[in-house]
């Protein structure tokens, strides 16, 4: 809701003037259109959501990054795309006293990538996993759950691999977070929007098809035909739905590599027991996305029901002057998430007085309690399940998305500062006895799954 002090009937509108001229005039101020105050007791729910994010994301090995609220305008123009609505129409941009163009951040992925490059984080072992939370700014039409100063909780994974298992684990973490909050009615949609090899051909085809029906499109879609035709697929205009349904589908135009990547992603989601629907119209509004895109919608938000969106952006780091590393991330609309929790009375009631579980953890957030060293395809599915169970118990767990040789796997565990390596191979799967190695002194134990959780819990308490 909008919050602020409203003038009494008949009082004059506020006028500008010097500070001394305002005293004693009876002038009252109210918040600017599109922003609002968040007051108690609602702030308690905000705190609960943010604390739950820290707990769950920490269990998946993510560390918090705190980013500046404003950046060079060029950072967003180059990363998001000059022809996007965000850059063209929605950013809050000003020239500071040094004649530099500055923009209040409209999103945080570009800032996170800038920080990754600036601080040489590619030299860190494995994937760099970062999360953030805070305000973003876009001058768009205020509506239910959507403000000009809005809040996001987001995360990014940056590193050498584009394995679909990374995508699936990010989605698993998101759903674990929503599950901890008791969010009801959440549905996952996934899609692939191709890569720099196959997407340009599809975009050209899509533009040609749209030009043939451009006179039947609304003003925004007409403009997007030339600037960003993929965004026409995202149109909510009732008059355009029948037209869009007849357009070519990107799934029919993916290159072999993108088709295989998307098929593997679906296998990884099924492995984790994650239900999903394919939405061929699911595109992201920012230029840097490629291949995997996903969205989670929730109840209580009306037609604008997306509470989270994300996807893969493998070329963004290089575009901004960094190394050729891969990336995937997401952003949760915190305002919309809170609204959905509030409007779902069962969720709100269940969570109102519930204390947030703290991380069990043997190490602080950003460190790794257990590194899962799996070997052989037969060991992958049990390893994913074990990692999920340990994370649910509050331990920080790292599991490679691709198979590594045993020596290299232990080396990575050591570089990440892991306390334990959990060794899972064919013999361990067959016997249901898993080898837990303490890296500090090399001590090893063979433990069944139930005893493994109990042992680690006792060790963390001690």
Secondary structure in CASP SS format (residue, H / E / C, confidence):
PFRMAT SS
TARGET T0000
AUTHOR 0000-0000-0000
METHOD secondary structure of the structure
MODEL  1
X C 1.00
X C 1.00
X C 1.00
X C 1.00
X C 1.00
X C 1.00
X C 1.00
X C 1.00
X C 1.00
X C 1.00
X C 1.00
X C 1.00
X C 1.00
X C 1.00
X C 1.00
X C 1.00
X C 1.00
X C 1.00
X H 1.00
X H 1.00
X H 1.00
X H 1.00
X C 1.00
X C 1.00
X C 1.00
X C 1.00
X C 1.00
X C 1.00
X C 1.00
X C 1.00
X C 1.00
X C 1.00
X C 1.00
X C 1.00
X C 1.00
X C 1.00
X C 1.00
X C 1.00
X C 1.00
X C 1.00
X C 1.00
X H 1.00
X H 1.00
X H 1.00
X H 1.00
X H 1.00
X H 1.00
X H 1.00
X H 1.00
X H 1.00
X H 1.00
X H 1.00
X H 1.00
X H 1.00
X H 1.00
X H 1.00
X H 1.00
X H 1.00
X H 1.00
X C 1.00
X C 1.00
X C 1.00
X E 1.00
X E 1.00
X C 1.00
X C 1.00
X C 1.00
X C 1.00
X C 1.00
X E 1.00
X E 1.00
X E 1.00
X H 1.00
X H 1.00
X H 1.00
X H 1.00
X H 1.00
X H 1.00
X H 1.00
X H 1.00
X C 1.00
X C 1.00
X C 1.00
X C 1.00
X H 1.00
X H 1.00
X H 1.00
X H 1.00
X H 1.00
X H 1.00
X C 1.00
X C 1.00
X E 1.00
X E 1.00
X E 1.00
X C 1.00
X C 1.00
X C 1.00
X C 1.00
X C 1.00
X E 1.00
X E 1.00
X E 1.00
X E 1.00
X C 1.00
X C 1.00
X C 1.00
X C 1.00
X H 1.00
X H 1.00
X H 1.00
X H 1.00
X H 1.00
X H 1.00
X H 1.00
X H 1.00
X H 1.00
X H 1.00
X C 1.00
X C 1.00
X H 1.00
X H 1.00
X H 1.00
X C 1.00
X C 1.00
X C 1.00
X C 1.00
X E 1.00
X E 1.00
X E 1.00
X E 1.00
X E 1.00
X E 1.00
X E 1.00
X E 1.00
X E 1.00
X E 1.00
X C 1.00
X C 1.00
X C 1.00
X C 1.00
X C 1.00
X E 1.00
X C 1.00
X C 1.00
X E 1.00
X C 1.00
X C 1.00
X E 1.00
X E 1.00
X E 1.00
X E 1.00
X E 1.00
X E 1.00
X E 1.00
X E 1.00
X E 1.00
X E 1.00
X E 1.00
X C 1.00
X C 1.00
X C 1.00
X C 1.00
X H 1.00
X H 1.00
X H 1.00
X H 1.00
X H 1.00
X H 1.00
X H 1.00
X H 1.00
X H 1.00
X H 1.00
X H 1.00
X H 1.00
X H 1.00
X H 1.00
X H 1.00
X H 1.00
X H 1.00
X H 1.00
X C 1.00
X C 1.00
X C 1.00
X C 1.00
X C 1.00
X E 1.00
X E 1.00
X E 1.00
X E 1.00
X E 1.00
X E 1.00
X C 1.00
X C 1.00
X C 1.00
X C 1.00
X C 1.00
X C 1.00
X H 1.00
X H 1.00
X H 1.00
X H 1.00
X H 1.00
X H 1.00
X H 1.00
X H 1.00
X H 1.00
X H 1.00
X H 1.00
X H 1.00
X H 1.00
X C 1.00
X C 1.00
X H 1.00
X H 1.00
X H 1.00
X C 1.00
X C 1.00
X H 1.00
X H 1.00
X H 1.00
X H 1.00
X H 1.00
X H 1.00
X H 1.00
X H 1.00
X H 1.00
X C 1.00
X H 1.00
X H 1.00
X H 1.00
X H 1.00
X H 1.00
X H 1.00
X C 1.00
X C 1.00
X C 1.00
X H 1.00
X H 1.00
X H 1.00
X H 1.00
X H 1.00
X H 1.00
X H 1.00
X H 1.00
X C 1.00
X C 1.00
X C 1.00
X C 1.00
X H 1.00
X H 1.00
X H 1.00
X H 1.00
X C 1.00
X C 1.00
X H 1.00
X H 1.00
X H 1.00
X H 1.00
X H 1.00
X H 1.00
X H 1.00
X H 1.00
X H 1.00
X H 1.00
X H 1.00
X H 1.00
X H 1.00
X H 1.00
X H 1.00
X H 1.00
X C 1.00
X C 1.00
X C 1.00
X C 1.00
X C 1.00
X E 1.00
X E 1.00
X C 1.00
X C 1.00
X C 1.00
X C 1.00
X C 1.00
X C 1.00
X C 1.00
X C 1.00
X C 1.00
X C 1.00
X C 1.00
X E 1.00
X E 1.00
X E 1.00
X E 1.00
X E 1.00
X E 1.00
X E 1.00
X E 1.00
X C 1.00
X C 1.00
X C 1.00
X C 1.00
X C 1.00
X C 1.00
X C 1.00
X C 1.00
X E 1.00
X E 1.00
X E 1.00
X E 1.00
X E 1.00
X E 1.00
X E 1.00
X C 1.00
X C 1.00
X C 1.00
X H 1.00
X H 1.00
X H 1.00
X H 1.00
X C 1.00
X C 1.00
X C 1.00
X C 1.00
X C 1.00
X C 1.00
X E 1.00
X E 1.00
X E 1.00
X E 1.00
X E 1.00
X E 1.00
X E 1.00
X E 1.00
X H 1.00
X H 1.00
X H 1.00
X H 1.00
X H 1.00
X H 1.00
X H 1.00
X H 1.00
X H 1.00
X H 1.00
X C 1.00
X H 1.00
X H 1.00
X H 1.00
X H 1.00
X H 1.00
X H 1.00
X H 1.00
X H 1.00
X C 1.00
X C 1.00
X C 1.00
X C 1.00
X C 1.00
X C 1.00
X C 1.00
X C 1.00
X C 1.00
X C 1.00
X C 1.00
X C 1.00
X C 1.00
X C 1.00
X C 1.00
X C 1.00
X C 1.00
X E 1.00
X E 1.00
X E 1.00
X E 1.00
X E 1.00
X C 1.00
X C 1.00
X H 1.00
X H 1.00
X H 1.00
X H 1.00
X H 1.00
X H 1.00
X H 1.00
X H 1.00
X H 1.00
X H 1.00
X H 1.00
X H 1.00
X H 1.00
X H 1.00
X H 1.00
X H 1.00
X C 1.00
X C 1.00
X C 1.00
X C 1.00
X E 1.00
X E 1.00
X E 1.00
X C 1.00
X C 1.00
X C 1.00
X C 1.00
X C 1.00
X C 1.00
X H 1.00
X H 1.00
X H 1.00
X H 1.00
X H 1.00
X H 1.00
X H 1.00
X H 1.00
X H 1.00
X H 1.00
X C 1.00
X C 1.00
X C 1.00
X C 1.00
X E 1.00
X E 1.00
X E 1.00
X E 1.00
X E 1.00
X C 1.00
X H 1.00
X H 1.00
X H 1.00
X H 1.00
X H 1.00
X H 1.00
X C 1.00
X C 1.00
X E 1.00
X E 1.00
X E 1.00
X E 1.00
X E 1.00
X C 1.00
X C 1.00
X C 1.00
X C 1.00
X C 1.00
X E 1.00
X E 1.00
X E 1.00
X E 1.00
X C 1.00
X H 1.00
X H 1.00
X H 1.00
X H 1.00
X H 1.00
X H 1.00
X H 1.00
X H 1.00
X H 1.00
X H 1.00
X H 1.00
X H 1.00
X H 1.00
X C 1.00
END
